[in-house]
Amino acid sequence: MLVSEQEILELKDFIFELNSMSDSVVEGKRDSNALRRLGYQGETLELYRFGRIINFADLAANYHRLIILFDRDRKGRMLTGKIMQLLQRRTKVDLSFKRKLQVITKGKIMFIEQLISYESSLT
């Protein structure tokens, strides 16, 4: 994949900003691993570990702020809507990082796990 210097700089800033926030939510283990390989050091809540989405929502409601980074596919959009509905008025949900990532990668990344393709450019 062709990666511009601007994308690399913006992605470094993205990871730095993400590290300065509290909690992030990703869909699966590979998504979490991709973020870690790019330098993310914060906590991730992997949805699949909770079995049912309602179990996830009950735990997630204990956090002050959640950064949702589900994939941009149909399933990811459905999960985002469901989580937002379940957490409404229970905690703050932040989708701005998901949007920033789309802008930085110019829409090339549909799945968070695809961020691994940037790893060699960031090191």
C-alpha positions in Angstrom: 0.0 0.0 0.0 1.3 3.4 -0.9 1.6 5.6 2.2 2.3 9.3 2.1 4.5 11.1 4.6 1.5 13.2 5.6 -0.4 10.0 6.5 2.5 8.8 8.6 2.8 12.1 10.5 -1.0 12.2 11.1 -1.1 8.6 12.2 1.7 9.2 14.7 -0.3 12.2 16.1 -3.4 10.0 16.1 -1.7 7.3 18.2 -0.2 10.0 20.5 -3.6 11.5 21.1 -5.2 8.1 21.6 -2.6 7.3 24.2 -3.5 10.5 26.1 -7.2 9.5 26.4 -8.5 7.0 28.8 -10.2 3.9 27.2 -10.8 2.6 23.8 -13.0 -0.1 22.4 -12.2 -2.4 19.5 -14.0 -5.2 17.9 -11.5 -8.0 18.2 -8.1 -9.3 19.2 -6.4 -8.5 15.8 -7.7 -4.9 16.0 -6.2 -4.5 19.5 -2.9 -6.0 18.3 -2.7 -3.7 15.3 -3.1 -0.6 17.6 -0.5 -2.0 20.0 2.0 -2.6 17.1 1.6 1.1 16.1 2.4 2.3 19.6 -0.9 2.4 21.4 -0.3 1.7 25.2 -3.8 2.3 26.7 -6.5 -0.1 27.6 -8.6 -1.8 25.0 -11.9 -3.5 25.6 -12.4 -6.2 23.1 -16.0 -6.8 22.5 -15.7 -10.5 21.7 -14.5 -11.2 25.3 -17.8 -10.3 26.8 -19.9 -13.0 25.0 -23.0 -10.8 24.8 -23.2 -7.2 23.9 -25.3 -6.4 27.0 -22.5 -7.8 29.2 -20.1 -5.4 27.5 -22.4 -2.5 27.9 -22.8 -3.1 31.6 -19.0 -3.0 32.1 -18.4 -0.2 29.7 -20.9 2.0 31.6 -18.4 2.1 34.5 -15.9 4.0 32.3 -16.0 7.8 32.1 -15.3 7.9 28.4 -15.1 5.2 25.7 -13.5 5.7 22.3 -15.2 3.4 19.8 -13.0 2.1 17.0 -15.2 -0.6 15.4 -14.6 -1.4 11.7 -16.2 0.6 9.0 -18.0 -2.4 7.5 -21.7 -3.2 7.9 -21.2 -5.2 11.1 -19.0 -2.5 12.7 -21.7 0.2 11.9 -24.4 -2.0 13.4 -22.3 -2.7 16.5 -21.6 1.0 16.9 -25.3 1.9 16.8 -26.2 -0.8 19.2 -23.5 0.2 21.7 -24.5 3.8 21.5 -28.1 2.9 22.1 -27.2 0.7 25.2 -24.8 3.3 26.7 -27.0 6.3 26.1 -27.0 8.5 29.2 -24.7 6.0 31.0 -21.2 7.1 29.8 -19.7 9.3 27.1 -19.0 7.6 23.8 -16.5 9.2 21.5 -16.6 8.5 17.8 -14.2 11.3 16.7 -11.2 9.0 16.6 -13.0 6.7 14.2 -13.7 9.6 11.9 -10.1 10.9 12.2 -8.7 7.5 11.2 -10.9 7.5 8.1 -9.6 11.0 7.1 -5.9 10.2 7.9 -6.0 7.0 5.8 -8.1 8.6 3.1 -10.6 5.8 3.5 -8.1 3.1 2.6 -8.6 1.4 6.0 -12.0 -0.4 6.5 -10.9 -2.7 9.3 -8.8 -1.6 12.2 -6.5 -4.6 11.9 -5.4 -3.2 8.5 -3.5 -0.6 10.3 -0.6 -3.1 10.5 0.2 -2.1 7.0 1.5 1.2 8.4 3.7 -0.4 11.0 6.9 -0.4 8.9 6.4 3.3 8.0 6.0 4.3 11.6 9.2 2.7 13.0 
